[in-house]
Amino acid sequence: MAIFDKAVCKFDSFRGYKGNPPTEAEYDTWVSNPENFLQNNDCIFEGSVPTWSEIQTKITEVENEAQAKEDLKASAKAKLMAGEPLTEAEANYTLHIFEE
């Protein structure tokens, strides 16, 4: 579930985790017992810990960003094939020029 990884990386307090992405129940267990987290060196976040709902919101954002890129790619391809001018965003995407 790489989408979980991409989403949690967007939190400044993200530290990492071992193994597979957690389920909601596993996550709730982890964050409700931070001492166990630190003893096992499995702490996902340091400092501020987002709720499962906040993580789900980030997952939705990541999915929307991925869909927007796919839509941009499809639009650029269609315009190139039809000989139509590209928007700046389409041209940048086609030329792999990404703005942060």
N, C-alpha and C positions, 0 to 999 in steps of 0.2 A: 504494500500500500504506500507507494512513493508519494502520493498526494498528501498523506499525513505528515511525512517528513518535510515536504515543501512548505506546508502550512505552519508547522511549529517553528521552523527556522525563521519565520517572520517576526517572532517574538524576541525582543532584546534579551530577555532573561533565559532563553533556551540554552541548555548546556549539552544535551545529547542523551541518548539512551542506548541500552544494549538489547539485542533481540528484535522481535517483531513489534510493529506498532501496537499499542495497547487498545483494548476495547474500552468502552465507557466505564464498565465496572472495574477493570484493572486500573484505569487512570484514577478513578475516585478513590480506590484503595491506596494507590501510591501517594496521592496528594494529601490524604487524610492521616498519613503516618510518615512525616518527613524524616524522623529519626531512623526508621528502617531504610528509607531511601539512601541516606548518607552512609549508614553502616555497610550497605551492599554496594556502594559506589554507583548506584543506578539513578541518581537524581536527574530528572529531565530538565528542571528549571532551577535557577538560582535566584533567590529574591522573590519577586512577584510571580505568582503562579496563576496562569489563566484558568478559567473554568472550562469544563467540557464544551459548554455552549459557545464560549469565545473561540475555542479551537475549531468548532464546527463552522463558525462564521468565517474564519480564516480559510478553511478548506473550500468553502463556497467561493470566496474571493479568488483563490488559486485556480479553481475550476473555471470561473468566469474569465480570468486572464488567459488561460489556455484556450478557451473557446474563442475569445476575441482574436488571438493570434492565428488560429485556424481560419477564422472568417476573413481576416486580413490577407492571409496567404491565398485563399480561394479567390478573393476579389482581385488581387494582383494578377494571379494566373489568368483569370477570365479576361481581364483588360489587356494583358499582354497578347493573348491569343487573338483577341478581336482588334488589336492595333489601336486601342484607346489609351489616352494618357493616364498615368498613374498618379495617385495622390502622393504627397511627400512621405506619408507613413508607409504606403505600399512600396514605394521605391526604396526606402530605407530598409524595410523588411526583406525585400528581394535581394538587396546588396549586403545583407547581414550587418547593417549599421543600426545598432541598438542603443537607445538613450536610456540611461539609468534614472 
